[in-house]
């Protein structure tokens, strides 16, 4: 059961990574197009900026999900380093329960926000609902909940990130 769940989470993780990467590529293509139409053609296109903003939101949320699963998310590792055994495990449970509560909040109230703004339209992009622009909040909350449940099932709370995901460059 756990192996099947982990395989499903691997697929979701890969999909998040691909979608986030695609968003980055599309942003990189449409922003220069917007600059070109504004300064070269002297007739600014109205859609590149709001689309780039929406794609940046999707990119940010999905990247955070990927970083959480790969143990690359921002965290303070001093306390877990000093703790051993049951105390370290208890801290892991407390942190994951806090993460679960935060993401349940994102899921529940994100859905409410999407519902409340679904019939409002973005002025610069009248074919898109404001509610659709808020949809990444509950989606990210729900996907992160799935990864939190996986971490709770495996109980690998303070696992070191994989070597290929960590840069060899130092920031000192």
N, C-alpha and C positions, 0 to 999 in steps of 0.2 A: 504494500500500500504506500509506504513512504517513498519507495523507489519510483513508483508511478507518479506520485505527487511531485517529486523532485524533477522528473522528466518534463512534466507539464510546466513547472516553474522555469525550467531551462528554456522551453519554447517561448514562454511569455517574456523572459529576460532577453532572449535573442530578438524578438519582435520589437521590444522597447528600444533596444540598441539600434536596430535598423531604422525604425521610424525617427528616432532622435537624429541619427546621422543624415537621413533624408531631409529632415527639416533644416539642418545646418547647410546642406548643399543648396537647397531651394532658396534659403535666405541669402546665401552668397551670390546667387544668380539674380534675384529680383532687386536687391538693393542697388547694384550698379545700373540696372535698367532704369530704376526710378531717378537716379542721378543723371543718367544720359538724357532721359526725356525732359527733365527739368532744365538742365544747363546747356545741352546741345540743341535739342529740338525746340526749346523755349515753350514747351507745352507739357506741364507736369502731369503724369499719370496719377490718378488718385488712389489706386489700389495697392501699389507696392509697400507703402509704409504700414497700413493696417494689417496686411497679410504677413509682413515680416514680424510685426509685433505679436500676432497670434501664433505664428510658428515658433517664435522665441519662448513664448509661454509653454507650448507643448514640449519644446526641446528641454526647457528647464525642469519641468516636472518629470519627464521620462528619464532624464539624466540622473536626477536625484534617486529615482527608483533603482536604476542600474547601479549607482554608487552604493546604495544601501545593501543590495544583494551581494556585491563584491567586497564588502567590508571596507569601502573607500570613503564612506560618508564621514563628515566631520565628527569627531568624537574626542573626548578626553580620555586618554589611556593611562593616566597616572594611577588612579585608584585601583582599577582592575589589575595593574601590574603588581601592586603591593599585596593584593588579596590572593589567597590560595583556597582550594577546596570548596567547601559549602558556602563560605562567605562570597567567594567570587561567583559561584553559580547563582546565589540569591540576588546579587547585584544584577546579573544578567537578566534574571526573571523580572526584576523591578523595572529595568530599563526597557525591556520589550513590552511590558504591560503599559508603560507610559507611551511608548511608540504606538501601541495598539489603540489606546484611548485617543491620541492625537489624530490618527488616521480614521478612526470611526467618526470623529468630529468632522474631519474633512469630507468624508463620504456623505454623512447625513446632511450637514448644513450646505455642502456643495450641491447636492441634489435639490435642496430647497432654493438655493440661489439660482440654479439653472431654471427651475420651474417658474420662479418669480420674474425672471428676465427673458423668458423664451420669446415673448411676443413684442419685444423691443428690438429695434433694428440699429445697426451700426451706421452712423451718418455717412462716413466715407465709403462704406461697403454695404449698400442697402439690401443686397441679396443674402446677408449673413445676420443671423440673430445674435443679440448680445448674450443670450443664454448659451448659445453654442460656444462663444468665446470663454465662458466660465466652465464648460464641460471638463476641461483637463483637471480641475480640482477634485471632483468626486471620482473620476477615473483613476487618478493617481492615488487617491486615498484607498480605493478598492484594491488596486494592484499591490500597493505596499502592504495592505493587510494580508494578502495571500503570501507575500514573502516573509512577513512577521510570523505567520503561522508555521511556515516551513522552518524558520529558525527556531521556533519554540519546540517543534517536533524533533529536530536534530540536536537541540541544546548546544549548538556551537555559537555561543554568544560573543566571544572575543577571539574569533578565529582570525589568523593573520591573512591579509590579502594575498592572492596568488601573485607569484613573482612577475608574470608577464603583464599584470595590470598596474604595477608600480613603476614609476619612472626611475631610472638609474641616476638621474641628475639630482644634485643636492641643492637646497635653497638657502644654504648658509652663506 
